[in-house]
Amino acid sequence: MKGVVFRFQIGEYGAEKNKEKESGEMRQLNYLAGYPQQVTSQVNRLIAENRLAGFLNQTYPAAHDIRTDRALYDYAVALKNEFLRSTQPLSRVIYDGKIQVIQNALGCHTFVSRVQGAKLKSKHEIRVASLFRDAPADFLRMIVVHELAHLREKEHNRAFYKLCEYMEPAYQRLEFHLRLYLTHLELTRQSPKQEQKLTPPPSTDPA
């Protein structure tokens, strides 16, 4: 990957920010549902003080140049060959603009079995939400690791997350910070004053 810098433009999250600060009301954090109140209170404080973008800038400055489906496939296969060499091959890995992040689906692993003659053929496909094309590099790695783990563990159980941490030791931290990133994107969509900025390098990978 090239040394591209990811930048979140720092600015106020719309006119509601000052009203919430004055009234003491807490934002509803859609991507942090289920987290302890202590955690959501800290995140709300970051938002109220307009420090969330700065935190993300400082923690995740590196972008990536995996812009095409071909590049994404090569990236996923390289990770698979490093950690899950014995699992079945991937037939397809693509960015998918139809995945609805609000439904808590950031990626999709599809397993299809077909009968061909006397044999049962299976295919594994991974689809990654298109927003990761412009996300920090660490978040792309996290979601690809997540989907690769489904090659071995179909359910989100203890063995699944243990496998994720085997492939990416910082998996839990990255998952939480990804939720902060999604919160940031949601806030910027609500406020025309602030936009996420990324200047990716030109891609030479074939589509």
N, C-alpha and C positions, 0 to 999 in steps of 0.2 A: 504493500500500500504506500501511496505517496504522502508526503507530509502536508496535507491540506488541513487548514484550521477551520473548525466548526464554530460559528458564532451565533449567539442569540442576541438580537438587538434588545438593549435594556431600555425600558420605558414603563409608563404606568399601564396597568391592566384595565383601562376604561374608566368611565366616570364613577362606576359603582365603588371603586376602591376606597375613595375618601369617605363615602357614606358608611361603608362597612366598618372602617376604622373608627369613625366617630360613634357608631351605635354599638360596637363590640360584637356585631353579628359575625358568625362563622360561615365561610363558603361551604357549599356542598361539594365534596371532592369525589367525583364519580369513580375515579380510578384508584381510590384508596379506601373503598368500602370494605369494612371488615377489619381495618387496622385500628389499634387502640387509640383512644381519644388523645392520649399524650402525644402520639405521633402526628395525628391530623392537626392538632393544635400548633405544633411546631411548624408544620407545612403552611398552615394558614398565616402564621406569623411571618414566614418568609415572603409569602405573597403580599401581605399587608404592607410590609416594609420594602416591597419591590426588590427583593434580593434573590428570587428564585432563578431568574435568567443568569444572574452573576454566578450563582453556585454551579449551575450547569456548565457555564462557560469555563469556569476554573477546573471543574472535575473531568469534563469530557471535551477537550479541545480538538481531538483528532477526528476528521471526517474519513470517508473511504471513497475509493474510486470504482466500487462494484456497481456499475450503473446498468448493466444489461443482464438479461436472463442467462446468457452463456457464462458471463463472469460469475454470477451467483451460483450457477451449477458447479463450476470449477471450484469455487470457494467451499461449498458444502461437501463436495466429494473429497477435497483435501482434508477437511476436518474428520470426515467419516473414516478415511483411510488411516488417519492418525490414531483414532480412539476406538473405532467400531469396525475394524477390518473384516471381521467374520460375519457381519450382518449382510443381508441381501443388498444388491446394488440399487442405486437410485436411478429411476428411469427419467425423471424430470424434476427440475427445481426452477421456479419462476417467481417473479413479483406479480402480485394479484391485486388490482385496484378494487375488486369487488368485496374484499374482506372488510367487514364492518368492525372497526376497533371498539366502538362503543359497546359491542356485545361481548367484549373481553376476549375476542379472538384475534390474535396478532399473527398467527400463522395457521397452517393447516397441513396435516400429514394424512395422505390418502393411501389406503392399501386396497388393491383390487386383485381378485383372483379370477382367472379365466381358464376354461378347459380348452386345450389345444391338442386334439388327437387323444392319446392315452395319458397325456401329462397335464398337470395343473400348474399353470404359469401365474406368477404373481408380479405385480408392479407396485413400486413405492414412489409416490410423488410428494413433493413439498411445495407448498405455496406460501409465500411470505407477503404480508401486507405491504403495499407500495410505499407507505410512509417511510419504511426502512431504507429506501433508496437514498433518502436525504437525511437520514439519522446519523448520529455519531457512530463511529466504527464499533465501539464496545457493545452498543445495543443491537447492531446487526449480528454480531457474534453470539450474543445471548439468545436471540430468537432462533438462529440456526441450530445452536446447541440444543435448545428445547425441542425443536422438531426432529432432530436426529435421534434424540433419546427415545422417541416413540418407535423407532425401528426395533428396539428391544423391549421397551415397557409401554404397553398401550394405555395404561391408566396413570392418572396423576397420584401415584402412591409414594411411599417412602423410598422404594427402590428407584422410582423414576427420578426423584430429586437428588438422590445420592449419585445417580449416573450423570445428571446435569452438572453436579459439583465436581465430579471426576474429570469431565471434559473442560469445565470452566470453574475453577475454585471460587471465583468471586460471583458465582451465579446469583445467589440470594440478594447480594447488594445491588447487582446490576438490574435485577427484576424490580426492586423497589425504586431505584433511580429512574428506570424506564417509566414507571408510573408517574414520577415527578415530571418527566419529559412530556408525557401525554397530557398531563395537567397543564403544563406550560402551553402546549399547542392548542388546547381547548380554550385557554384564556386569551391567546392571541387571536383566535378566530372570533372571539366575542368583542375584541377591541381592534379597530382599524388603525390605531396609533402604533401598534407594535407588531412586528413581523419577525418570523424566524428567518435567518439569512444563512445561506451556504453557497460557497463558490466551489463546485466540484471541478476536478481536473478534467480535461477532455479525454473521453474514453476511446481507446483504439480497439476494444473488444468487439467482435462481430455480434450482431443481435441474435 
